Amino acid sequence: MQLNKILKSLVIALPMLTLAACSSTTDSTTNDGVESSAQQTVSDTTADGNTGSGSNVIVGSGTDVSIDSVENLTVEEVKKQVMDELRKRHVVYFGFDQQAVTAEYGELLQDHANFLIDNPAVKVLIEGHADERGTPGYNIALGERRANAVVKYLNNLGVSSSQISTVSYGEEKPVNTSHTDAAFTQNRRAVLVY
């Protein structure tokens, strides 16, 4: 699994490095995080003696981006594509009356952490939500604990606290308004918003 991730990362890193080398003028302060992560991926992969696998999908911060879609893009455009992919995978769900992040969301949060670490100017808002069961005050507090659990998880992965803010909506913004167990499950969540 890790080797596959490295191989796929190499496929995104090489076009990024090529684009960076061919560019006549670049804004080094804006592109440093993306370029340094690409260079690190290349050196890590080269140190292992592995080369690209020729797959049609590449992974940038753990997100699927097609090779064809990055061949003629700038580093900033690739960064935007990666962020767009992260926005599609941005919800952590919780059990009833729970605020602990479960292992099934480890890879998702690792992908977000990698992106945030590589792009220190990017900020993320963590929204905490609860289902409608319980008092509004309790649900606001539970949503806050859920958001803070995600923050703590990201901090433990190396993300700076200055990049993260939180808000709790409690039961006020349900994604599913029906009164079923399935709806309650969808509403118990933390959402990463860029």
C-alpha positions as CSV (number, residue, x, y, z in Angstrom):
1,M,0.0,0.0,0.0
2,Q,2.7,2.5,1.0
3,L,4.9,1.5,-2.1
4,N,1.9,2.0,-4.4
5,K,1.3,5.5,-2.8
6,I,4.9,6.4,-3.4
7,L,4.8,5.3,-7.0
8,K,1.7,7.2,-7.7
9,S,3.1,10.3,-5.9
10,L,6.2,10.1,-8.2
11,V,4.0,10.3,-11.2
12,I,2.6,13.6,-10.0
13,A,5.9,14.9,-8.8
14,L,7.8,14.5,-12.1
15,P,5.4,16.7,-14.1
16,M,5.3,19.3,-11.3
17,L,9.1,19.4,-11.3
18,T,9.2,19.6,-15.1
19,L,6.7,22.5,-15.0
20,A,8.7,24.3,-12.3
21,A,12.0,23.9,-14.2
22,C,10.5,25.1,-17.5
23,S,8.8,28.2,-15.9
24,S,10.6,31.5,-16.6
25,T,9.1,33.3,-13.6
26,T,7.6,31.8,-10.5
27,D,6.4,33.1,-7.2
28,S,8.7,31.0,-4.9
29,T,6.8,31.9,-1.7
30,T,3.5,30.6,-3.1
31,N,4.9,27.4,-4.6
32,D,7.4,26.3,-2.0
33,G,5.2,23.9,-0.2
34,V,3.9,22.1,-3.3
35,E,7.3,21.9,-4.9
36,S,9.1,20.8,-1.7
37,S,6.6,18.0,-1.2
38,A,7.0,16.9,-4.8
39,Q,10.8,17.0,-4.5
40,Q,10.6,15.0,-1.3
41,T,8.4,12.4,-3.0
42,V,10.9,12.2,-5.8
43,S,13.9,11.8,-3.5
44,D,12.1,9.3,-1.3
45,T,11.1,7.2,-4.3
46,T,14.5,7.4,-5.9
47,A,16.2,6.4,-2.6
48,D,14.0,3.2,-2.7
49,G,15.1,2.5,-6.2
50,N,11.6,2.5,-7.6
51,T,10.2,4.1,-10.7
52,G,6.8,5.1,-12.0
53,S,4.2,2.4,-12.6
54,G,2.6,4.0,-15.7
55,S,-0.9,4.0,-14.2
56,N,-3.5,6.4,-15.5
57,V,-4.3,7.8,-12.0
58,I,-1.9,9.7,-9.8
59,V,-2.1,10.5,-6.2
60,G,-1.4,14.0,-4.8
61,S,-1.9,14.2,-1.1
62,G,-3.8,11.0,-1.3
63,T,-6.4,12.2,-3.9
64,D,-7.0,10.7,-7.3
65,V,-6.1,13.1,-10.1
66,S,-5.8,12.0,-13.7
67,I,-2.4,12.2,-15.4
68,D,-3.9,14.0,-18.4
69,S,-5.3,16.7,-16.2
70,V,-1.9,17.8,-14.8
71,E,0.4,17.6,-17.8
72,N,-0.2,21.2,-19.0
73,L,-0.9,22.8,-15.6
74,T,1.0,25.1,-13.4
75,V,1.9,24.1,-9.8
76,E,-0.9,26.4,-8.6
77,E,-3.4,24.7,-10.9
78,V,-2.3,21.3,-9.7
79,K,-2.6,22.5,-6.1
80,K,-6.2,23.6,-6.9
81,Q,-7.0,20.2,-8.4
82,V,-5.7,18.5,-5.3
83,M,-7.8,20.8,-3.0
84,D,-10.9,20.2,-5.2
85,E,-10.4,16.4,-4.7
86,L,-10.0,16.9,-0.9
87,R,-13.2,18.8,-0.8
88,K,-15.0,15.7,-2.2
89,R,-13.6,13.7,0.8
90,H,-14.2,16.0,3.7
91,V,-16.6,14.4,6.2
92,V,-15.8,12.4,9.3
93,Y,-18.8,10.6,10.8
94,F,-19.3,9.7,14.5
95,G,-21.3,7.1,16.4
96,F,-24.2,8.1,18.6
97,D,-23.1,10.4,21.4
98,Q,-19.4,9.9,20.4
99,Q,-16.6,12.3,19.6
100,A,-13.7,10.0,19.0
101,V,-12.2,9.8,15.5
102,T,-12.3,6.2,14.4
103,A,-9.5,4.4,12.5
104,E,-11.5,4.3,9.3
105,Y,-10.9,8.0,8.9
106,G,-7.2,7.9,9.4
107,E,-6.3,7.9,5.7
108,L,-8.7,10.7,4.9
109,L,-7.3,12.9,7.6
110,Q,-3.8,12.0,6.7
111,D,-4.5,13.2,3.2
112,H,-5.8,16.5,4.5
113,A,-2.9,16.8,6.9
114,N,-0.3,16.2,4.1
115,F,-2.0,18.9,2.0
116,L,-2.1,21.4,4.9
117,I,1.5,20.7,5.9
118,D,2.7,21.2,2.4
119,N,0.7,24.4,2.0
120,P,1.0,26.3,5.2
121,A,-0.9,29.4,3.9
122,V,-4.1,27.3,3.4
123,K,-6.6,27.4,6.2
124,V,-9.4,24.9,7.0
125,L,-12.6,25.3,9.1
126,I,-13.8,22.2,11.0
127,E,-17.6,22.2,11.4
128,G,-19.0,20.0,14.2
129,H,-22.5,18.7,13.8
130,A,-24.9,16.5,15.8
131,D,-28.2,14.8,15.1
132,E,-31.4,16.2,16.6
133,R,-31.6,13.9,19.6
134,G,-30.6,15.7,22.8
135,T,-31.0,19.3,23.9
136,P,-29.8,22.1,21.6
137,G,-27.2,23.1,24.2
138,Y,-25.9,19.5,24.5
139,N,-25.7,19.1,20.7
140,I,-23.7,22.4,20.3
141,A,-21.2,21.1,22.9
142,L,-21.1,17.7,21.2
143,G,-20.5,19.3,17.8
144,E,-17.7,21.3,19.4
145,R,-16.1,18.2,20.9
146,R,-16.3,16.4,17.5
147,A,-14.7,19.4,15.7
148,N,-12.0,19.5,18.4
149,A,-11.3,15.8,18.0
150,V,-10.6,16.3,14.3
151,V,-8.3,19.3,15.2
152,K,-6.4,17.2,17.7
153,Y,-6.0,14.4,15.1
154,L,-4.7,16.8,12.5
155,N,-2.4,18.5,15.1
156,N,-1.0,15.0,16.0
157,L,-0.2,14.5,12.3
158,G,1.8,17.8,12.2
159,V,-0.7,20.4,11.1
160,S,-0.3,23.8,12.6
161,S,-3.1,25.0,14.9
162,S,-2.9,28.4,13.2
163,Q,-4.2,26.8,10.0
164,I,-7.4,25.4,11.7
165,S,-10.5,27.0,13.1
166,T,-13.6,25.3,14.4
167,V,-17.3,26.0,14.7
168,S,-20.2,23.9,16.1
169,Y,-23.6,23.9,14.6
170,G,-25.0,21.2,16.8
171,E,-28.3,20.0,15.3
172,E,-28.9,23.3,13.3
173,K,-27.6,22.2,9.9
174,P,-28.7,18.6,9.2
175,V,-27.8,17.1,5.8
176,N,-30.8,14.7,6.1
177,T,-34.0,16.0,7.8
178,S,-35.9,12.7,8.0
179,H,-36.3,11.2,11.5
180,T,-34.6,7.8,10.8
181,D,-31.5,6.1,12.1
182,A,-29.9,6.5,8.7
183,A,-30.6,10.3,8.8
184,F,-29.2,10.6,12.3
185,T,-26.0,8.8,11.2
186,Q,-25.5,11.2,8.3
187,N,-26.0,14.2,10.7
188,R,-23.4,13.1,13.3
189,R,-20.3,14.5,11.6
190,A,-17.4,16.9,11.3
191,V,-16.8,18.6,8.0
192,L,-13.5,20.0,6.7
193,V,-14.2,23.2,4.8
194,Y,-11.5,25.0,2.7
